[in-house]
């Protein structure tokens, strides 16, 4: 089932995320994903840059589409002007990609500072302008496009605030709702109780919320995320569980299944970050009884 259809009938959506292969045979990625074909409603491809080399996420999306996966082109607006953003979205649409996941800020916000508000409003306005022109069938410069472009739009939001969501984020969600976002995708969820409090704020927009769930394989991986992604992202109890477990993979699968099962009655789906572990993803889906 395609992502658009899954959202329409309000089923519990399951999507996953991969990176464009860098120096590896892309066929390996496809073969690993075939192990979960029919069990995920969409596969997003994140933009990756390593030592100045940028992965071709649109090409990877095209390969997914050729192999009958519903591809989701994922991008951020912060480093792109309107022309660059428009070029990427036109290329994605020409490649037959129907889904777009956009991050209009980088989750480093701490409150409602003037600088943060300016960053968001510029990015949201830029995105809205490009999408509106493409829907009408022309570029931001006024040139006619070969065909009108419409995407199923997803918008990234920070979910770690609990009930204390800053005004800036509430304004962001309101603005993205006006733009036409089809769902909100959260940052990784480990504290389900805090996430439930966030949902009471997010649900005011009547937009589906999909919770990101990250597969953690070791305590070292969790500690790395806390050091380099966001301090306190992974709770201490999760790190201790993985550190003490004699069977690391079993503990990892149990942790994933517990989180997903706790989310099933709260939100509208999960977005799974496997961090290169696509070949074992089916075991996690089995444990969480996802299809």
C-alpha positions as CSV (number, residue, x, y, z in Angstrom):
1,X,0.0,0.0,0.0
2,X,1.3,3.5,-0.8
3,X,1.9,6.0,1.9
4,X,-0.9,8.3,0.6
5,X,-3.4,5.5,0.7
6,X,-2.3,4.4,4.2
7,X,-2.7,7.9,5.6
8,X,-6.1,8.3,3.9
9,X,-7.6,5.2,5.5
10,X,-5.9,6.0,8.8
11,X,-4.0,2.7,9.2
12,X,-1.0,2.5,11.5
13,X,1.7,3.7,9.0
14,X,5.1,2.0,8.9
15,X,7.9,3.7,7.0
16,X,11.7,3.3,7.2
17,X,14.7,5.3,6.3
18,X,17.8,4.5,4.4
19,X,20.9,6.4,3.1
20,X,22.1,6.6,-0.4
21,X,24.8,4.1,-0.9
22,X,28.3,5.8,-0.8
23,X,30.8,3.7,-2.7
24,X,28.7,0.5,-2.2
25,X,26.7,-1.5,-4.7
26,X,23.2,-0.1,-4.5
27,X,21.8,-3.5,-5.4
28,X,22.8,-4.7,-1.9
29,X,20.5,-2.1,-0.3
30,X,17.6,-3.1,-2.6
31,X,18.1,-6.8,-1.9
32,X,18.0,-6.2,1.8
33,X,14.9,-4.1,1.5
34,X,13.2,-6.8,-0.5
35,X,13.1,-8.8,2.7
36,X,10.5,-6.4,4.1
37,X,8.6,-5.7,0.8
38,X,4.9,-5.2,1.5
39,X,5.5,-4.5,5.2
40,X,6.5,-0.9,4.9
41,X,4.3,1.9,3.4
42,X,7.2,4.0,2.3
43,X,11.0,4.2,2.4
44,X,12.6,7.6,2.8
45,X,16.1,8.5,1.5
46,X,18.1,11.0,3.6
47,X,20.6,13.4,2.0
48,X,24.1,12.4,3.0
49,X,27.4,14.2,2.5
50,X,30.7,12.6,3.4
51,X,34.0,14.5,2.8
52,X,32.4,16.7,0.2
53,X,30.8,13.8,-1.7
54,X,27.0,14.0,-1.7
55,X,24.9,10.8,-2.1
56,X,22.4,10.8,-5.0
57,X,19.2,10.5,-3.0
58,X,17.0,11.1,-6.0
59,X,18.7,8.2,-7.9
60,X,18.2,6.0,-4.9
61,X,14.5,6.9,-4.7
62,X,14.2,6.0,-8.4
63,X,15.7,2.6,-7.7
64,X,13.3,2.1,-4.9
65,X,10.4,3.0,-7.1
66,X,11.6,0.7,-9.9
67,X,11.6,-2.1,-7.3
68,X,8.0,-1.2,-6.2
69,X,8.7,0.6,-3.0
70,X,7.0,3.9,-2.3
71,X,10.0,6.2,-2.2
72,X,10.1,9.4,0.0
73,X,12.5,12.1,-1.0
74,X,13.9,13.7,2.2
75,X,15.5,17.1,2.2
76,X,16.2,20.1,4.5
77,X,15.6,23.7,3.5
78,X,18.2,25.5,5.7
79,X,21.1,25.3,3.2
80,X,19.1,25.8,0.0
81,X,17.8,28.9,-1.7
82,X,14.4,28.8,-3.6
83,X,16.1,28.0,-6.9
84,X,18.1,25.0,-5.6
85,X,15.1,23.7,-3.6
86,X,12.9,24.0,-6.7
87,X,15.5,22.2,-8.9
88,X,15.7,19.3,-6.5
89,X,11.9,19.0,-6.2
90,X,11.4,19.2,-10.0
91,X,14.1,16.5,-10.4
92,X,12.3,14.3,-7.8
93,X,8.9,14.8,-9.5
94,X,10.4,14.1,-12.9
95,X,11.7,10.8,-11.5
96,X,8.2,9.8,-10.5
97,X,8.6,10.4,-6.7
98,X,5.3,11.3,-5.1
99,X,6.4,11.8,-1.5
100,X,8.4,14.6,0.1
101,X,9.7,14.8,3.7
102,X,11.0,18.2,4.6
103,X,12.8,19.6,7.6
104,X,12.6,23.4,7.9
105,X,14.9,23.6,10.9
106,X,17.7,21.5,12.4
107,X,16.3,20.7,15.9
108,X,18.8,22.8,17.7
109,X,16.1,25.3,18.8
110,X,16.1,26.1,22.5
111,X,13.1,28.5,22.7
112,X,11.7,31.4,20.8
113,X,14.6,33.6,20.0
114,X,14.3,36.2,17.3
115,X,17.1,34.4,15.3
116,X,15.3,31.1,15.4
117,X,12.0,32.6,14.4
118,X,13.6,34.3,11.5
119,X,15.3,31.1,10.4
120,X,12.0,29.2,10.5
121,X,9.9,31.8,8.7
122,X,12.4,32.2,5.9
123,X,12.5,28.4,5.4
124,X,8.8,27.8,5.7
125,X,8.1,30.7,3.3
126,X,10.6,29.4,0.8
127,X,9.1,26.0,0.8
128,X,5.6,27.3,0.6
129,X,6.5,29.5,-2.4
130,X,8.2,26.7,-4.3
131,X,5.4,24.1,-3.7
132,X,2.7,26.6,-4.6
133,X,4.3,27.5,-7.9
134,X,4.9,23.8,-8.8
135,X,1.3,23.0,-8.0
136,X,0.2,25.7,-10.4
137,X,2.5,24.3,-13.1
138,X,5.2,27.0,-13.2
139,X,8.6,27.8,-11.6
140,X,9.3,30.6,-9.2
141,X,10.7,32.5,-12.1
142,X,7.4,32.2,-14.0
143,X,8.4,29.6,-16.5
144,X,5.9,26.9,-17.4
145,X,6.7,23.4,-16.1
146,X,6.0,20.3,-18.3
147,X,3.4,19.3,-15.8
148,X,2.0,20.3,-12.4
149,X,3.7,18.8,-9.4
150,X,2.0,17.6,-6.2
151,X,3.6,15.7,-3.3
152,X,2.4,13.9,-0.2
153,X,4.2,16.3,2.2
154,X,5.7,15.3,5.5
155,X,7.2,17.8,8.0
156,X,9.7,17.1,10.7
157,X,9.0,18.3,14.2
158,X,10.9,18.1,17.6
159,X,8.9,15.9,20.0
160,X,11.3,16.0,23.0
161,X,9.6,18.9,24.7
162,X,6.8,17.0,26.4
163,X,4.0,19.4,27.2
164,X,6.3,22.4,27.2
165,X,6.3,22.9,23.4
166,X,7.8,26.3,22.6
167,X,5.6,28.8,20.8
168,X,8.0,28.7,17.9
169,X,7.3,25.0,17.3
170,X,3.6,25.5,17.6
171,X,3.8,28.2,15.0
172,X,5.8,26.0,12.8
173,X,3.3,23.2,13.0
174,X,0.5,25.7,12.3
175,X,2.3,27.1,9.3
176,X,3.1,23.7,7.9
177,X,-0.5,22.7,8.3
178,X,-1.5,25.7,6.1
179,X,1.1,24.7,3.5
180,X,-0.6,21.3,3.3
181,X,1.5,18.8,5.3
182,X,0.0,15.4,5.3
183,X,1.8,14.3,8.5
184,X,4.2,15.3,11.1
185,X,7.3,13.2,11.6
186,X,8.9,13.4,15.1
187,X,12.4,13.2,16.4
188,X,13.4,9.7,17.9
189,X,11.0,8.6,20.6
190,X,12.4,6.7,23.7
191,X,10.3,8.3,26.5
192,X,6.7,7.4,25.5
193,X,5.2,9.2,28.5
194,X,6.8,12.5,27.5
195,X,5.8,11.9,23.9
196,X,2.1,11.4,25.0
197,X,2.2,14.9,26.6
198,X,3.7,16.3,23.3
199,X,0.8,14.7,21.4
200,X,-1.8,16.6,23.3
201,X,-0.3,19.8,21.8
202,X,0.3,18.4,18.3
203,X,-3.1,16.9,18.0
204,X,-4.7,20.3,18.0
205,X,-3.7,20.6,14.3
206,X,-5.6,17.4,13.3
207,X,-2.6,16.2,11.3
208,X,-1.4,12.6,11.6
209,X,1.7,12.2,13.7
210,X,4.3,9.5,12.9
211,X,6.8,8.7,15.6
212,X,10.4,8.1,14.7
213,X,11.8,4.9,16.3
214,X,15.5,4.3,16.1
215,X,17.0,0.8,16.3
216,X,19.7,0.8,18.9
217,X,22.1,-2.1,18.7
218,X,24.6,-1.4,21.5
219,X,25.1,0.9,24.5
220,X,28.0,2.5,22.6
221,X,25.7,3.6,19.8
222,X,23.3,5.1,22.3
223,X,26.1,7.0,24.0
224,X,27.3,8.3,20.6
225,X,23.9,9.7,19.9
226,X,23.8,11.5,23.2
227,X,27.3,13.0,22.6
228,X,26.9,14.0,19.0
229,X,23.2,14.3,18.2
230,X,21.5,15.5,21.3
231,X,22.4,15.3,25.0
232,X,19.9,13.1,26.9
233,X,18.2,11.8,23.7
234,X,18.6,8.2,24.8
235,X,17.6,7.7,28.5
236,X,20.1,6.1,30.9
237,X,17.8,3.1,31.5
238,X,18.0,2.2,27.8
239,X,21.8,2.4,27.8
240,X,22.0,0.2,30.9
241,X,19.6,-2.4,29.4
242,X,21.8,-2.7,26.3
243,X,25.1,-2.7,28.3
244,X,24.0,-5.4,30.7
245,X,22.3,-7.7,28.1
246,X,24.2,-10.9,27.3
247,X,22.4,-11.1,23.9
248,X,22.7,-7.6,22.4
249,X,20.5,-8.3,19.4
250,X,17.7,-9.8,21.5
251,X,17.8,-6.8,23.9
252,X,17.8,-4.4,20.9
253,X,14.7,-6.2,19.4
254,X,12.9,-6.2,22.7
255,X,13.5,-2.5,23.2
256,X,12.2,-1.7,19.8
257,X,9.1,-3.9,20.1
258,X,8.3,-2.4,23.5
259,X,8.5,1.2,22.3
260,X,6.5,0.4,19.1
261,X,3.8,-1.4,21.0
262,X,3.5,1.5,23.4
263,X,3.0,3.8,20.5
264,X,0.3,1.9,18.6
265,X,-2.6,3.4,20.5
266,X,-1.1,6.9,20.7
267,X,-0.1,8.0,17.3
268,X,-0.6,7.3,13.6
269,X,2.5,5.3,12.7
270,X,6.2,4.7,13.1
271,X,9.2,5.7,11.0
272,X,12.1,3.3,11.6
273,X,15.7,4.3,11.5
274,X,17.7,1.1,11.1
275,X,21.1,2.8,10.7
276,X,22.3,0.4,8.0
277,X,20.7,-2.7,9.4
278,X,18.1,-3.2,6.7
279,X,19.0,-6.9,6.4
280,X,17.7,-7.5,10.0
281,X,14.8,-5.2,9.8
282,X,12.3,-8.0,9.3
283,X,13.2,-9.4,12.8
284,X,12.2,-6.1,14.4
285,X,9.0,-5.9,12.5
286,X,8.2,-9.5,13.5
287,X,8.8,-8.7,17.2
288,X,6.6,-5.6,17.1
289,X,3.9,-7.4,15.1
290,X,4.1,-4.9,12.3
291,X,2.4,-6.7,9.4
